[in-house]
C-alpha cells in the first residue's frame, strides 16, 4: 500500500501511509485507538475507498472497489466483531454466499462439510463442521471466521484485534494457528495495540499515530517500551504509580451470596467479601467463575437467590438499578461498553446524562434543558480529555479509549461511594490503559471504594491494594497486593490452595 490517504470531510484518517507485507510474514499494525489502523485495513479489504494512493498485490496494481474484489485476489478479513449467523452451523456460515451445489441447484452440504473438515485439519483449526455457532466459545467462533477466509482462497489474512475477546488459553491457541498459517505461506496482518503479543507472534510492525506512518520496525530489534513510545509519542509507564494508603471503614459487605447463571445453575455460590473506603479491591479469576453474575447482582441487573449485599449498613439486595445508583451511590463501568455502557445513536452530551436526564439542571417539568446538557458535556470533555472535543459527536464515532473515558466521566461525576470497574481496559491501547488506571487510583485517593474485576492478572496485581481470588463462584483467598506471589494467585485461580 503506497501513500494511502483517506479523508472524511476535513478529517484525515490516513495521511500518505505506506505498508509493505511479504509472503509468509506476520506484520503487526500498531497504534492507539482511533489512530487509523482499521480504516487502512478497510481500504485494503474494499470496505472503504482511498482518497488517494495505490494498492499492489504481487506487484500488480489493484483497484479494490469492494470486498468481493478483495476476496477474488486472495485478501480475507476477520473483523473484531464476528459476522456469523448464530442459528446456522459452522459449515453453513463458512459456505454462505459460496455454497456448493449438485444438479438443479440443490445444496451439497455433505461435500461442504467434508471440505470444511479438511481445511480445519490442514491448518490446525479444530471445529466441528456440524456444530451450531451459538453453542461455540468465542475462540471457536474466531476459528470459523478464519476458516471462512481460507475457504474462499485467502493468501493475505487481516485479523482485526484478534485477541480482544479471548481468554489467555485461547490466545495461545491462536498464536499456534497463526504459525501454522504462515508455515503454509499465508501472510497475516494483525491490527492490535497489545505489545506483548506483537513481540510473541509478529515479524515486522508498522506504527501509526494520528493517521501518520511513524515507523516500520523489525520486532526482534525493539523493546515493548520502545514500541509504546513510538505509538503514543511519549514514554509510557507500565507501572501504576500509587501511594500506600490506609483504608477506612467497611462500606460494602457481601454475605453468603448465591446467584444463578443463565441456565439456572449456581454461578455465585456462597460468596463472602468486604470492601473498605479508600482501597482498590481486585478480583482475580479465570473467565466463567461467576464474575459477570456477581457484577449483575451488585448493580441490580440479576436477582439474588440467597445471601445479602450490605452497602453502608443498608441491605440493597435485589433493589432496582435506579435505586442502587441514586440512593446508594454505586457507579458501574460495565464490562461491555458497547452493549451496556453507551447508546451509540446518542451523542456525547446525551450519553453523559443517561442517569440524570430527568432531574435538574438537565430538565424542568417535561422539557430537556439543552444548554445545560451541552455545558455539562463541555466541562466533562475538557476534564477527562475526551476526543473529539465536540459534544454533538455520536458515541459510535469515538475510539474505544474515548468511549471508555466518556463512561468514566459519567460515572465519576455522580460522586459515587463505590465504583465497580468491570474489565475497564478491555480492548484499549497502552495510553488509554494508563489513563484508566490513573482514574481508578484517583478515586481511591479521594476516599472512594473501588471494586476492580479483570481477567488480566497483570492489571489486578498492578492496580489493586488487596486481591480476592474467585473460583467456581466463591472467594478462595484474599491477599495483600504488595509483594504478592503471582504463582500463588495463579494456583488459587486454578482451584489449588495457597
JOLINPE-V738418 format. One record per backbone hydrogen bond with DSSP energy under -0.5 kcal/mol. CO is the residue of the C=O (numbers start at 1). NH is the residue of the N-H. If there is no record, write none. Layout:
BEGIN
{{CO;NH} {CO;NH}}
END
This chain:
BEGIN
{{1;19} {2;54} {4;17} {5;51} {5;52} {6;13} {6;14} {7;9} {8;11} {11;8} {11;13} {14;6} {14;16} {15;213} {17;4} {22;25} {25;27} {25;188} {26;28} {26;203} {26;204} {27;190} {28;30} {28;206} {29;192} {30;208} {32;35} {35;211} {36;40} {37;41} {38;42} {39;43} {40;44} {41;45} {42;47} {42;48} {43;46} {52;5} {54;2} {55;62} {57;60} {59;61} {60;57} {62;55} {62;64} {63;65} {66;69} {66;70} {67;71} {68;72} {69;73} {70;75} {71;74} {74;76} {74;155} {74;156} {76;158} {77;79} {78;160} {80;82} {82;84} {84;86} {85;88} {86;134} {88;133} {89;93} {90;94} {91;95} {92;96} {95;98} {100;108} {102;105} {103;106} {106;102} {107;109} {108;112} {109;113} {110;114} {111;115} {112;116} {113;117} {114;118} {115;119} {116;120} {117;121} {118;122} {119;123} {120;125} {121;124} {124;126} {125;127} {127;129} {128;131} {129;91} {131;90} {132;135} {133;136} {137;141} {138;142} {139;143} {140;144} {141;145} {142;146} {143;147} {144;148} {145;149} {146;150} {147;151} {148;152} {149;154} {150;153} {155;187} {156;76} {156;158} {157;159} {157;189} {158;78} {158;160} {159;161} {159;191} {161;164} {163;166} {167;171} {168;172} {169;173} {170;174} {171;175} {172;176} {173;177} {174;178} {175;179} {176;180} {177;181} {178;182} {179;183} {180;184} {181;186} {182;185} {185;24} {187;157} {188;27} {188;190} {189;159} {189;191} {190;29} {190;192} {191;161} {192;31} {193;195} {194;198} {195;199} {196;200} {197;201} {198;202} {203;219} {204;28} {205;207} {205;217} {206;30} {207;214} {207;215} {209;212} {211;15} {212;209} {212;214} {215;207} {217;205} {217;219} {218;221} {219;222} {223;227} {224;228} {225;229} {226;230} {227;231} {228;232} {229;233} {236;238} {240;242} {245;247} {249;277} {251;312} {252;275} {253;310} {254;273} {255;308} {257;270} {257;271} {258;305} {258;306} {259;267} {259;268} {261;264} {265;261} {267;269} {268;259} {268;270} {271;257} {273;254} {275;251} {275;252} {276;279} {277;248} {279;281} {279;450} {280;282} {280;465} {280;466} {281;452} {282;284} {282;468} {283;454} {284;470} {286;289} {289;473} {290;294} {291;295} {292;296} {293;297} {294;298} {295;299} {296;301} {296;302} {297;300} {306;258} {308;255} {309;311} {309;316} {309;317} {310;253} {310;312} {311;314} {314;311} {314;316} {316;319} {320;324} {321;325} {322;326} {323;327} {323;328} {324;330} {325;329} {329;331} {329;417} {329;418} {331;420} {332;334} {333;422} {335;337} {336;340} {336;341} {337;341} {337;342} {342;344} {343;346} {344;396} {346;395} {347;351} {348;352} {350;353} {351;354} {353;356} {353;357} {356;359} {359;362} {359;363} {362;369} {364;367} {367;364} {368;370} {369;373} {370;374} {371;375} {372;376} {373;377} {374;378} {375;379} {376;380} {377;381} {378;382} {379;383} {380;384} {381;385} {381;386} {388;390} {390;393} {391;349} {393;348} {394;397} {395;398} {399;403} {400;404} {401;405} {402;406} {403;407} {404;408} {405;409} {406;410} {407;411} {408;412} {409;413} {411;414} {412;415} {417;449} {418;331} {418;420} {419;421} {419;451} {420;333} {420;422} {421;423} {421;453} {423;426} {425;428} {429;433} {430;434} {431;435} {432;436} {433;437} {434;438} {435;439} {436;440} {437;441} {438;442} {439;443} {440;444} {441;445} {442;446} {443;448} {444;447} {449;419} {450;281} {450;452} {451;421} {451;453} {452;283} {452;454} {453;423} {454;285} {455;457} {456;460} {457;461} {458;462} {459;463} {460;464} {465;481} {465;482} {466;282} {467;469} {467;479} {468;284} {468;470} {469;476} {469;477} {471;474} {473;269} {474;471} {474;476} {477;469} {479;467} {481;483} {481;484} {484;486} {485;489} {486;490} {487;491} {488;492} {489;493} {490;494} {491;496} {492;495}}
END
